[in-house]
């Protein structure tokens, strides 16, 4: 059976995964309502346990991604407000092109679509 690598500490600039069963910090998104298995551990086939464990990790990662998107949106709002207060435009298209390029370079064509969605979530439609 292949086991999944642990994700308990973050890399530079990324948050660590919360300990299993740990409550989320204030202001972070809550996970989906997960139903614990009622079957005895010994009766679950190994592949089913691995799938269940992997899905729980995916749910935890998704919660972290949602929190980061919310944080990104809040920081973007600060930048937009400062730009408008200084007499500039709310949106800086050359900066957005840099973001799109960064995501495309890292993730390919679908990275561009992801970046467009993130930009829209952060600043609204242009």
N, CA, C and O atoms as CSV, one atom per row, in Angstrom:
chain,resi,resn,atom,element,x,y,z
A,1,UNK,N,N,0.843,-1.185,0.000
A,1,UNK,CA,C,0.000,0.000,0.000
A,1,UNK,C,C,0.882,1.240,0.000
A,1,UNK,O,O,1.876,1.292,0.725
A,2,UNK,N,N,0.532,2.230,-0.800
A,2,UNK,CA,C,1.265,3.479,-0.863
A,2,UNK,C,C,0.716,4.414,0.194
A,2,UNK,O,O,-0.494,4.622,0.277
A,3,UNK,N,N,1.601,4.980,1.004
A,3,UNK,CA,C,1.125,5.926,2.012
A,3,UNK,C,C,1.348,7.335,1.510
A,3,UNK,O,O,2.213,7.581,0.669
A,4,UNK,N,N,0.566,8.250,2.028
A,4,UNK,CA,C,0.644,9.642,1.627
A,4,UNK,C,C,1.667,10.352,2.484
A,4,UNK,O,O,1.750,10.086,3.683
A,5,UNK,N,N,2.455,11.256,1.901
A,5,UNK,CA,C,3.403,12.013,2.704
A,5,UNK,C,C,2.659,12.942,3.646
A,5,UNK,O,O,1.591,13.456,3.311
A,6,UNK,N,N,3.216,13.151,4.800
A,6,UNK,CA,C,2.601,14.039,5.783
A,6,UNK,C,C,2.783,15.488,5.374
A,6,UNK,O,O,3.807,15.841,4.788
A,7,UNK,N,N,1.808,16.330,5.672
A,7,UNK,CA,C,1.888,17.768,5.446
A,7,UNK,C,C,1.570,18.437,6.772
A,7,UNK,O,O,0.440,18.855,7.026
A,8,UNK,N,N,2.590,18.527,7.604
A,8,UNK,CA,C,2.358,19.117,8.914
A,8,UNK,C,C,3.025,20.468,9.076
A,8,UNK,O,O,2.643,21.246,9.950
A,9,UNK,N,N,4.017,20.758,8.248
A,9,UNK,CA,C,4.646,22.060,8.324
A,9,UNK,C,C,4.622,22.699,6.964
A,9,UNK,O,O,4.747,22.018,5.946
A,10,UNK,N,N,4.464,23.996,6.942
A,10,UNK,CA,C,4.442,24.714,5.678
A,10,UNK,C,C,5.850,24.995,5.201
A,10,UNK,O,O,6.809,24.893,5.966
A,11,UNK,N,N,5.971,25.349,3.938
A,11,UNK,CA,C,7.235,25.796,3.399
A,11,UNK,C,C,7.321,27.292,3.613
A,11,UNK,O,O,6.363,27.914,4.072
A,12,UNK,N,N,8.431,27.857,3.292
A,12,UNK,CA,C,8.607,29.302,3.486
A,12,UNK,C,C,7.469,30.048,2.813
A,12,UNK,O,O,7.232,29.892,1.615
A,13,UNK,N,N,6.768,30.858,3.592
A,13,UNK,CA,C,5.687,31.654,3.052
A,13,UNK,C,C,4.352,30.953,2.996
A,13,UNK,O,O,3.364,31.563,2.589
A,14,UNK,N,N,4.281,29.671,3.395
A,14,UNK,CA,C,2.988,28.993,3.392
A,14,UNK,C,C,2.682,28.493,4.785
A,14,UNK,O,O,3.589,28.099,5.517
A,15,UNK,N,N,1.412,28.504,5.162
A,15,UNK,CA,C,1.047,28.105,6.509
A,15,UNK,C,C,1.165,26.604,6.692
A,15,UNK,O,O,1.080,25.829,5.739
A,16,UNK,N,N,1.362,26.219,7.931
A,16,UNK,CA,C,1.390,24.796,8.252
A,16,UNK,C,C,-0.032,24.270,8.295
A,16,UNK,O,O,-0.971,25.006,8.596
A,17,UNK,N,N,-0.180,23.002,7.993
A,17,UNK,CA,C,-1.498,22.375,8.070
A,17,UNK,C,C,-1.891,22.261,9.529
A,17,UNK,O,O,-1.042,21.956,10.367
A,18,UNK,N,N,-3.153,22.499,9.857
A,18,UNK,CA,C,-3.576,22.366,11.240
A,18,UNK,C,C,-3.518,20.905,11.661
A,18,UNK,O,O,-3.676,19.994,10.849
A,19,UNK,N,N,-3.291,20.715,12.932
A,19,UNK,CA,C,-3.267,19.360,13.458
A,19,UNK,C,C,-4.653,18.749,13.299
A,19,UNK,O,O,-5.655,19.457,13.394
A,20,UNK,N,N,-4.720,17.439,13.058
A,20,UNK,CA,C,-6.030,16.808,12.916
A,20,UNK,C,C,-6.909,17.103,14.126
A,20,UNK,O,O,-6.482,16.949,15.270
A,21,UNK,N,N,-8.130,17.525,13.860
A,21,UNK,CA,C,-9.080,17.818,14.925
A,21,UNK,C,C,-8.916,19.194,15.538
A,21,UNK,O,O,-9.704,19.583,16.400
A,22,UNK,N,N,-7.895,19.945,15.105
A,22,UNK,CA,C,-7.666,21.267,15.677
A,22,UNK,C,C,-8.709,22.243,15.157
A,22,UNK,O,O,-9.128,22.161,14.002
A,23,UNK,N,N,-9.121,23.157,16.007
A,23,UNK,CA,C,-10.096,24.167,15.599
A,23,UNK,C,C,-9.406,25.189,14.715
A,23,UNK,O,O,-8.216,25.457,14.881
A,24,UNK,N,N,-10.143,25.755,13.784
A,24,UNK,CA,C,-9.585,26.784,12.919
A,24,UNK,C,C,-9.398,28.057,13.721
A,24,UNK,O,O,-10.142,28.328,14.663
A,25,UNK,N,N,-8.394,28.835,13.336
A,25,UNK,CA,C,-8.151,30.107,13.983
A,25,UNK,C,C,-9.265,31.066,13.604
A,25,UNK,O,O,-9.886,30.906,12.553
A,26,UNK,N,N,-9.532,32.068,14.451
A,26,UNK,CA,C,-10.572,33.037,14.119
A,26,UNK,C,C,-10.279,33.689,12.776
A,26,UNK,O,O,-9.138,34.043,12.479
A,27,UNK,N,N,-11.324,33.843,11.968
A,27,UNK,CA,C,-11.178,34.489,10.671
A,27,UNK,C,C,-10.777,33.546,9.553
A,27,UNK,O,O,-10.696,33.959,8.396
A,28,UNK,N,N,-10.523,32.276,9.880
A,28,UNK,CA,C,-10.194,31.321,8.826
A,28,UNK,C,C,-11.426,30.503,8.519
A,28,UNK,O,O,-12.277,30.308,9.387
A,29,UNK,N,N,-11.532,30.018,7.284
A,29,UNK,CA,C,-12.744,29.285,6.909
A,29,UNK,C,C,-12.838,27.961,7.642
A,29,UNK,O,O,-11.826,27.321,7.928
A,30,UNK,N,N,-14.040,27.565,7.937
A,30,UNK,CA,C,-14.275,26.274,8.564
A,30,UNK,C,C,-14.357,25.214,7.485
A,30,UNK,O,O,-14.771,25.493,6.360
A,31,UNK,N,N,-13.966,24.009,7.824
A,31,UNK,CA,C,-14.021,22.910,6.867
A,31,UNK,C,C,-15.443,22.429,6.681
A,31,UNK,O,O,-16.357,22.827,7.403
A,32,UNK,N,N,-15.606,21.570,5.701
A,32,UNK,CA,C,-16.912,20.979,5.476
A,32,UNK,C,C,-17.257,20.115,6.671
A,32,UNK,O,O,-16.373,19.648,7.389
A,33,UNK,N,N,-18.542,19.906,6.880
A,33,UNK,CA,C,-18.964,19.016,7.951
A,33,UNK,C,C,-18.581,17.600,7.538
A,33,UNK,O,O,-19.196,17.009,6.650
A,34,UNK,N,N,-17.579,17.081,8.179
A,34,UNK,CA,C,-17.092,15.752,7.837
A,34,UNK,C,C,-17.676,14.750,8.798
A,34,UNK,O,O,-17.656,14.958,10.011
A,35,UNK,N,N,-18.197,13.665,8.266
A,35,UNK,CA,C,-18.794,12.634,9.098
A,35,UNK,C,C,-17.750,11.571,9.414
A,35,UNK,O,O,-17.193,10.963,8.500
A,36,UNK,N,N,-17.482,11.342,10.684
A,36,UNK,CA,C,-16.512,10.299,11.008
A,36,UNK,C,C,-17.084,8.934,10.661
A,36,UNK,O,O,-18.293,8.712,10.730
A,37,UNK,N,N,-16.199,8.031,10.290
A,37,UNK,CA,C,-16.611,6.685,9.938
A,37,UNK,C,C,-17.113,5.967,11.185
A,37,UNK,O,O,-16.543,6.101,12.268
A,38,UNK,N,N,-18.196,5.200,11.014
A,38,UNK,CA,C,-18.719,4.437,12.140
A,38,UNK,C,C,-18.243,2.992,12.087
A,38,UNK,O,O,-18.489,2.227,13.020
A,39,UNK,N,N,-17.559,2.606,11.000
A,39,UNK,CA,C,-17.070,1.233,10.866
A,39,UNK,C,C,-15.808,1.057,11.695
A,39,UNK,O,O,-14.993,1.975,11.783
A,40,UNK,N,N,-15.638,-0.107,12.300
A,40,UNK,CA,C,-14.403,-0.355,13.032
A,40,UNK,C,C,-13.216,-0.258,12.087
A,40,UNK,O,O,-13.307,-0.667,10.929
A,41,UNK,N,N,-12.095,0.285,12.577
A,41,UNK,CA,C,-10.925,0.518,11.741
A,41,UNK,C,C,-10.461,-0.751,11.049
A,41,UNK,O,O,-10.070,-0.703,9.883
A,42,UNK,N,N,-10.493,-1.878,11.731
A,42,UNK,CA,C,-10.009,-3.125,11.154
A,42,UNK,C,C,-10.851,-3.623,9.998
A,42,UNK,O,O,-10.368,-4.427,9.202
A,43,UNK,N,N,-12.103,-3.172,9.873
A,43,UNK,CA,C,-12.973,-3.672,8.814
A,43,UNK,C,C,-12.908,-2.841,7.539
A,43,UNK,O,O,-13.531,-3.207,6.542
A,44,UNK,N,N,-12.173,-1.736,7.543
A,44,UNK,CA,C,-12.059,-0.886,6.366
A,44,UNK,C,C,-10.899,-1.405,5.522
A,44,UNK,O,O,-9.777,-1.522,6.013
A,45,UNK,N,N,-11.168,-1.719,4.250
A,45,UNK,CA,C,-10.065,-2.151,3.380
A,45,UNK,C,C,-8.999,-1.062,3.302
A,45,UNK,O,O,-9.307,0.127,3.388
A,46,UNK,N,N,-7.750,-1.475,3.141
A,46,UNK,CA,C,-6.617,-0.541,3.138
A,46,UNK,C,C,-6.787,0.559,2.091
A,46,UNK,O,O,-6.498,1.725,2.363
A,47,UNK,N,N,-7.253,0.194,0.896
A,47,UNK,CA,C,-7.396,1.219,-0.141
A,47,UNK,C,C,-8.481,2.227,0.214
A,47,UNK,O,O,-8.353,3.405,-0.122
A,48,UNK,N,N,-9.533,1.799,0.876
A,48,UNK,CA,C,-10.591,2.728,1.295
A,48,UNK,C,C,-10.072,3.693,2.360
A,48,UNK,O,O,-10.406,4.878,2.339
A,49,UNK,N,N,-9.267,3.197,3.278
A,49,UNK,CA,C,-8.677,4.060,4.312
A,49,UNK,C,C,-7.763,5.090,3.659
A,49,UNK,O,O,-7.785,6.266,4.022
A,50,UNK,N,N,-6.956,4.644,2.689
A,50,UNK,CA,C,-6.061,5.569,2.014
A,50,UNK,C,C,-6.865,6.651,1.284
A,50,UNK,O,O,-6.505,7.827,1.329
A,51,UNK,N,N,-7.944,6.257,0.618
A,51,UNK,CA,C,-8.793,7.224,-0.090
A,51,UNK,C,C,-9.413,8.205,0.900
A,51,UNK,O,O,-9.408,9.413,0.663
A,52,UNK,N,N,-9.940,7.696,1.996
A,52,UNK,CA,C,-10.554,8.551,3.017
A,52,UNK,C,C,-9.533,9.531,3.584
A,52,UNK,O,O,-9.815,10.721,3.722
A,53,UNK,N,N,-8.333,9.020,3.915
A,53,UNK,CA,C,-7.277,9.885,4.449
A,53,UNK,C,C,-6.875,10.954,3.434
A,53,UNK,O,O,-6.687,12.116,3.793
A,54,UNK,N,N,-6.744,10.559,2.165
A,54,UNK,CA,C,-6.359,11.518,1.122
A,54,UNK,C,C,-7.434,12.588,0.952
A,54,UNK,O,O,-7.121,13.766,0.784
A,55,UNK,N,N,-8.687,12.183,0.994
A,55,UNK,CA,C,-9.778,13.165,0.859
A,55,UNK,C,C,-9.797,14.139,2.028
A,55,UNK,O,O,-10.077,15.324,1.849
A,56,UNK,N,N,-9.501,13.645,3.215
A,56,UNK,CA,C,-9.432,14.537,4.380
A,56,UNK,C,C,-8.304,15.546,4.207
A,56,UNK,O,O,-8.457,16.720,4.545
A,57,UNK,N,N,-7.167,15.086,3.680
A,57,UNK,CA,C,-6.053,16.010,3.426
A,57,UNK,C,C,-6.436,17.030,2.368
A,57,UNK,O,O,-6.115,18.211,2.503
A,58,UNK,N,N,-7.126,16.587,1.306
A,58,UNK,CA,C,-7.576,17.514,0.258
A,58,UNK,C,C,-8.513,18.554,0.856
A,58,UNK,O,O,-8.402,19.737,0.537
A,59,UNK,N,N,-9.440,18.130,1.723
A,59,UNK,CA,C,-10.357,19.071,2.374
A,59,UNK,C,C,-9.579,20.106,3.194
A,59,UNK,O,O,-9.907,21.292,3.175
A,60,UNK,N,N,-8.556,19.653,3.907
A,60,UNK,CA,C,-7.731,20.556,4.707
A,60,UNK,C,C,-6.983,21.539,3.814
A,60,UNK,O,O,-6.913,22.731,4.117
A,61,UNK,N,N,-6.427,21.041,2.720
A,61,UNK,CA,C,-5.725,21.911,1.765
A,61,UNK,C,C,-6.695,22.917,1.161
A,61,UNK,O,O,-6.366,24.096,1.035
A,62,UNK,N,N,-7.898,22.457,0.784
A,62,UNK,CA,C,-8.910,23.373,0.233
A,62,UNK,C,C,-9.254,24.473,1.226
A,62,UNK,O,O,-9.411,25.631,0.839
A,63,UNK,N,N,-9.374,24.120,2.503
A,63,UNK,CA,C,-9.663,25.129,3.524
A,63,UNK,C,C,-8.537,26.158,3.595
A,63,UNK,O,O,-8.797,27.352,3.741
A,64,UNK,N,N,-7.296,25.705,3.494
A,64,UNK,CA,C,-6.157,26.628,3.509
A,64,UNK,C,C,-6.178,27.525,2.283
A,64,UNK,O,O,-5.923,28.725,2.387
A,65,UNK,N,N,-6.483,26.948,1.107
A,65,UNK,CA,C,-6.555,27.743,-0.123
A,65,UNK,C,C,-7.632,28.817,0.010
A,65,UNK,O,O,-7.403,29.972,-0.349
A,66,UNK,N,N,-8.796,28.444,0.519
A,66,UNK,CA,C,-9.879,29.418,0.710
A,66,UNK,C,C,-9.422,30.542,1.634
A,66,UNK,O,O,-9.676,31.714,1.357
A,67,UNK,N,N,-8.758,30.197,2.716
A,67,UNK,CA,C,-8.242,31.216,3.636
A,67,UNK,C,C,-7.241,32.145,2.958
A,67,UNK,O,O,-7.261,33.354,3.184
A,68,UNK,N,N,-6.367,31.582,2.127
A,68,UNK,CA,C,-5.391,32.403,1.410
A,68,UNK,C,C,-6.069,33.317,0.386
A,68,UNK,O,O,-5.649,34.459,0.201
A,69,UNK,N,N,-7.101,32.825,-0.268
A,69,UNK,CA,C,-7.841,33.664,-1.219
A,69,UNK,C,C,-8.510,34.821,-0.479
A,69,UNK,O,O,-8.499,35.956,-0.955
A,70,UNK,N,N,-9.092,34.530,0.683
A,70,UNK,CA,C,-9.713,35.590,1.475
A,70,UNK,C,C,-8.669,36.610,1.924
A,70,UNK,O,O,-8.929,37.814,1.916
A,71,UNK,N,N,-7.498,36.132,2.313
A,71,UNK,CA,C,-6.412,37.036,2.715
A,71,UNK,C,C,-5.952,37.874,1.524
A,71,UNK,O,O,-5.729,39.077,1.659
A,72,UNK,N,N,-5.811,37.240,0.358
A,72,UNK,CA,C,-5.399,37.951,-0.849
A,72,UNK,C,C,-6.399,39.051,-1.192
A,72,UNK,O,O,-6.006,40.158,-1.558
A,73,UNK,N,N,-7.690,38.746,-1.073
A,73,UNK,CA,C,-8.729,39.732,-1.367
A,73,UNK,C,C,-8.651,40.921,-0.421
A,73,UNK,O,O,-8.833,42.064,-0.840
A,74,UNK,N,N,-8.383,40.657,0.851
A,74,UNK,CA,C,-8.280,41.738,1.833
A,74,UNK,C,C,-7.075,42.634,1.529
A,74,UNK,O,O,-7.180,43.858,1.611
A,75,UNK,N,N,-5.950,42.042,1.185
A,75,UNK,CA,C,-4.754,42.824,0.842
A,75,UNK,C,C,-5.001,43.623,-0.433
A,75,UNK,O,O,-4.597,44.781,-0.528
A,76,UNK,N,N,-5.660,43.011,-1.409
A,76,UNK,CA,C,-5.983,43.698,-2.650
A,76,UNK,C,C,-6.870,44.914,-2.378
A,76,UNK,O,O,-6.694,45.963,-2.999
A,77,UNK,N,N,-7.814,44.776,-1.460
A,77,UNK,CA,C,-8.698,45.900,-1.119
A,77,UNK,C,C,-7.898,47.070,-0.547
A,77,UNK,O,O,-8.200,48.228,-0.832
A,78,UNK,N,N,-6.883,46.770,0.253
A,78,UNK,CA,C,-6.024,47.818,0.819
A,78,UNK,C,C,-5.274,48.543,-0.303
A,78,UNK,O,O,-5.195,49.772,-0.317
A,79,UNK,N,N,-4.727,47.765,-1.243
A,79,UNK,CA,C,-3.987,48.355,-2.362
A,79,UNK,C,C,-4.922,49.225,-3.204
A,79,UNK,O,O,-4.567,50.345,-3.572
A,80,UNK,N,N,-6.107,48.713,-3.505
A,80,UNK,CA,C,-7.058,49.473,-4.326
A,80,UNK,C,C,-7.454,50.778,-3.650
A,80,UNK,O,O,-7.523,51.824,-4.295
A,81,UNK,N,N,-7.714,50.711,-2.349
A,81,UNK,CA,C,-8.113,51.907,-1.605
A,81,UNK,C,C,-6.991,52.942,-1.631
A,81,UNK,O,O,-7.241,54.126,-1.857
A,82,UNK,N,N,-5.763,52.501,-1.401
A,82,UNK,CA,C,-4.628,53.423,-1.405
A,82,UNK,C,C,-4.436,54.049,-2.780
A,82,UNK,O,O,-4.131,55.237,-2.887
A,83,UNK,N,N,-4.610,53.262,-3.820
A,83,UNK,CA,C,-4.438,53.766,-5.182
A,83,UNK,C,C,-5.484,54.835,-5.493
A,83,UNK,O,O,-5.162,55.879,-6.061
A,84,UNK,N,N,-6.739,54.571,-5.117
A,84,UNK,CA,C,-7.821,55.532,-5.380
A,84,UNK,C,C,-7.620,56.796,-4.546
A,84,UNK,O,O,-7.817,57.903,-5.047
A,85,UNK,N,N,-7.233,56.643,-3.288
A,85,UNK,CA,C,-7.009,57.813,-2.428
A,85,UNK,C,C,-5.867,58.684,-2.936
A,85,UNK,O,O,-5.840,59.888,-2.682
A,86,UNK,N,N,-4.923,58.077,-3.654
A,86,UNK,CA,C,-3.805,58.828,-4.214
A,86,UNK,C,C,-4.162,59.429,-5.575
A,86,UNK,O,O,-3.317,60.033,-6.236
A,87,UNK,N,N,-5.434,59.256,-5.990
A,87,UNK,CA,C,-5.882,59.837,-7.248
A,87,UNK,C,C,-5.691,58.922,-8.450
A,87,UNK,O,O,-5.872,59.345,-9.591
A,88,UNK,N,N,-5.334,57.699,-8.201
A,88,UNK,CA,C,-5.119,56.763,-9.303
A,88,UNK,C,C,-6.341,55.906,-9.570
A,88,UNK,O,O,-7.406,56.104,-8.985
A,89,UNK,N,N,-6.164,54.959,-10.458
A,89,UNK,CA,C,-7.238,54.036,-10.795
A,89,UNK,C,C,-7.240,52.877,-9.807
A,89,UNK,O,O,-6.206,52.521,-9.242
A,90,UNK,N,N,-8.397,52.308,-9.613
A,90,UNK,CA,C,-8.546,51.177,-8.692
A,90,UNK,C,C,-7.784,49.955,-9.191
A,90,UNK,O,O,-7.227,49.200,-8.394
A,91,UNK,N,N,-7.760,49.761,-10.509
A,91,UNK,CA,C,-7.142,48.585,-11.116
A,91,UNK,C,C,-5.911,49.003,-11.904
A,91,UNK,O,O,-5.938,49.979,-12.654
A,92,UNK,N,N,-4.825,48.245,-11.723
A,92,UNK,CA,C,-3.583,48.477,-12.453
A,92,UNK,C,C,-3.414,47.318,-13.432
A,92,UNK,O,O,-2.986,46.229,-13.051
A,93,UNK,N,N,-3.755,47.565,-14.695
A,93,UNK,CA,C,-3.766,46.496,-15.684
A,93,UNK,C,C,-2.389,45.890,-15.930
A,93,UNK,O,O,-2.289,44.690,-16.185
A,94,UNK,N,N,-1.332,46.682,-15.861
A,94,UNK,CA,C,0.006,46.107,-16.074
A,94,UNK,C,C,0.362,45.159,-14.936
A,94,UNK,O,O,1.010,44.138,-15.167
A,95,UNK,N,N,-0.043,45.475,-13.732
A,95,UNK,CA,C,0.191,44.565,-12.602
A,95,UNK,C,C,-0.612,43.280,-12.793
A,95,UNK,O,O,-0.112,42.189,-12.519
A,96,UNK,N,N,-1.845,43.403,-13.258
A,96,UNK,CA,C,-2.657,42.212,-13.487
A,96,UNK,C,C,-2.049,41.325,-14.571
A,96,UNK,O,O,-2.132,40.099,-14.487
A,97,UNK,N,N,-1.445,41.930,-15.579
A,97,UNK,CA,C,-0.774,41.140,-16.617
A,97,UNK,C,C,0.403,40.366,-16.023
A,97,UNK,O,O,0.665,39.231,-16.424
A,98,UNK,N,N,1.114,40.978,-15.067
A,98,UNK,CA,C,2.207,40.279,-14.385
A,98,UNK,C,C,1.675,39.063,-13.623
A,98,UNK,O,O,2.281,37.992,-13.652
A,99,UNK,N,N,0.546,39.235,-12.946
A,99,UNK,CA,C,-0.066,38.138,-12.189
A,99,UNK,C,C,-0.479,37.020,-13.141
A,99,UNK,O,O,-0.211,35.848,-12.877
A,100,UNK,N,N,-1.130,37.378,-14.246
A,100,UNK,CA,C,-1.560,36.380,-15.225
A,100,UNK,C,C,-0.356,35.607,-15.780
A,100,UNK,O,O,-0.405,34.385,-15.921
A,101,UNK,N,N,0.691,36.314,-16.084
A,101,UNK,CA,C,1.898,35.683,-16.622
A,101,UNK,C,C,2.524,34.740,-15.596
A,101,UNK,O,O,2.960,33.641,-15.940
A,102,UNK,N,N,2.567,35.168,-14.354
A,102,UNK,CA,C,3.134,34.343,-13.282
A,102,UNK,C,C,2.377,33.016,-13.152
A,102,UNK,O,O,2.990,31.952,-13.069
A,103,UNK,N,N,1.068,33.087,-13.134
A,103,UNK,CA,C,0.252,31.870,-13.017
A,103,UNK,C,C,0.359,30.998,-14.267
A,103,UNK,O,O,0.409,29.772,-14.165
A,104,UNK,N,N,0.395,31.619,-15.438
A,104,UNK,CA,C,0.530,30.852,-16.685
A,104,UNK,C,C,1.874,30.135,-16.716
A,104,UNK,O,O,1.944,28.964,-17.090
A,105,UNK,N,N,2.941,30.828,-16.327
A,105,UNK,CA,C,4.269,30.213,-16.314
A,105,UNK,C,C,4.337,29.039,-15.335
A,105,UNK,O,O,4.993,28.034,-15.609
A,106,UNK,N,N,3.664,29.169,-14.209
A,106,UNK,CA,C,3.718,28.125,-13.179
A,106,UNK,C,C,2.773,26.967,-13.462
A,106,UNK,O,O,3.095,25.817,-13.165
A,107,UNK,N,N,1.595,27.265,-14.040
A,107,UNK,CA,C,0.550,26.241,-14.148
A,107,UNK,C,C,0.052,25.988,-15.563
A,107,UNK,O,O,-0.827,25.149,-15.758
A,108,UNK,N,N,0.585,26.682,-16.543
A,108,UNK,CA,C,0.136,26.486,-17.917
A,108,UNK,C,C,-1.142,27.263,-18.206
A,108,UNK,O,O,-1.512,28.182,-17.476
A,109,UNK,N,N,-1.804,26.871,-19.287
A,109,UNK,CA,C,-3.001,27.582,-19.757
A,109,UNK,C,C,-4.066,27.690,-18.672
A,109,UNK,O,O,-4.691,28.739,-18.518
A,110,UNK,N,N,-4.275,26.621,-17.926
A,110,UNK,CA,C,-5.286,26.663,-16.866
A,110,UNK,C,C,-4.895,27.620,-15.746
A,110,UNK,O,O,-5.761,28.114,-15.024
A,111,UNK,N,N,-3.600,27.884,-15.596
A,111,UNK,CA,C,-3.145,28.855,-14.613
A,111,UNK,C,C,-3.658,30.247,-14.922
A,111,UNK,O,O,-3.967,31.024,-14.018
A,112,UNK,N,N,-3.748,30.560,-16.223
A,112,UNK,CA,C,-4.282,31.863,-16.624
A,112,UNK,C,C,-5.742,31.994,-16.200
A,112,UNK,O,O,-6.157,33.035,-15.690
A,113,UNK,N,N,-6.514,30.936,-16.414
A,113,UNK,CA,C,-7.926,30.962,-16.012
A,113,UNK,C,C,-8.052,31.093,-14.499
A,113,UNK,O,O,-8.908,31.824,-14.001
A,114,UNK,N,N,-7.198,30.385,-13.772
A,114,UNK,CA,C,-7.217,30.481,-12.309
A,114,UNK,C,C,-6.875,31.902,-11.865
A,114,UNK,O,O,-7.530,32.455,-10.980
A,115,UNK,N,N,-5.858,32.487,-12.474
A,115,UNK,CA,C,-5.465,33.856,-12.122
A,115,UNK,C,C,-6.590,34.843,-12.412
A,115,UNK,O,O,-6.832,35.756,-11.623
A,116,UNK,N,N,-7.281,34.666,-13.543
A,116,UNK,CA,C,-8.412,35.549,-13.867
A,116,UNK,C,C,-9.485,35.457,-12.783
A,116,UNK,O,O,-10.053,36.469,-12.373
A,117,UNK,N,N,-9.753,34.243,-12.328
A,117,UNK,CA,C,-10.756,34.054,-11.269
A,117,UNK,C,C,-10.291,34.724,-9.980
A,117,UNK,O,O,-11.076,35.404,-9.319
A,118,UNK,N,N,-9.028,34.541,-9.619
A,118,UNK,CA,C,-8.505,35.173,-8.403
A,118,UNK,C,C,-8.569,36.692,-8.498
A,118,UNK,O,O,-8.944,37.364,-7.538
A,119,UNK,N,N,-8.203,37.230,-9.659
A,119,UNK,CA,C,-8.263,38.681,-9.827
A,119,UNK,C,C,-9.689,39.187,-9.700
A,119,UNK,O,O,-9.937,40.215,-9.070
A,120,UNK,N,N,-10.625,38.463,-10.300
A,120,UNK,CA,C,-12.027,38.874,-10.207
A,120,UNK,C,C,-12.528,38.805,-8.770
A,120,UNK,O,O,-13.256,39.689,-8.319
A,121,UNK,N,N,-12.138,37.756,-8.053
A,121,UNK,CA,C,-12.536,37.647,-6.644
A,121,UNK,C,C,-11.933,38.766,-5.810
A,121,UNK,O,O,-12.557,39.238,-4.860
A,122,UNK,N,N,-10.721,39.196,-6.157
A,122,UNK,CA,C,-10.006,40.195,-5.367
A,122,UNK,C,C,-10.453,41.629,-5.670
A,122,UNK,O,O,-10.486,42.468,-4.769
A,123,UNK,N,N,-10.793,41.913,-6.920
A,123,UNK,CA,C,-11.118,43.290,-7.274
A,123,UNK,C,C,-12.465,43.470,-7.924
A,123,UNK,O,O,-12.880,44.603,-8.169
A,124,UNK,N,N,-13.161,42.390,-8.212
A,124,UNK,CA,C,-14.439,42.499,-8.903
A,124,UNK,C,C,-14.223,42.561,-10.403
A,124,UNK,O,O,-13.089,42.561,-10.880
A,125,UNK,N,N,-15.315,42.615,-11.135
A,125,UNK,CA,C,-15.211,42.686,-12.597
A,125,UNK,C,C,-14.789,44.071,-13.028
A,125,UNK,O,O,-15.164,45.073,-12.420
A,126,UNK,N,N,-14.000,44.111,-14.089
A,126,UNK,CA,C,-13.529,45.397,-14.617
A,126,UNK,C,C,-14.470,45.846,-15.709
A,126,UNK,O,O,-14.268,46.908,-16.299
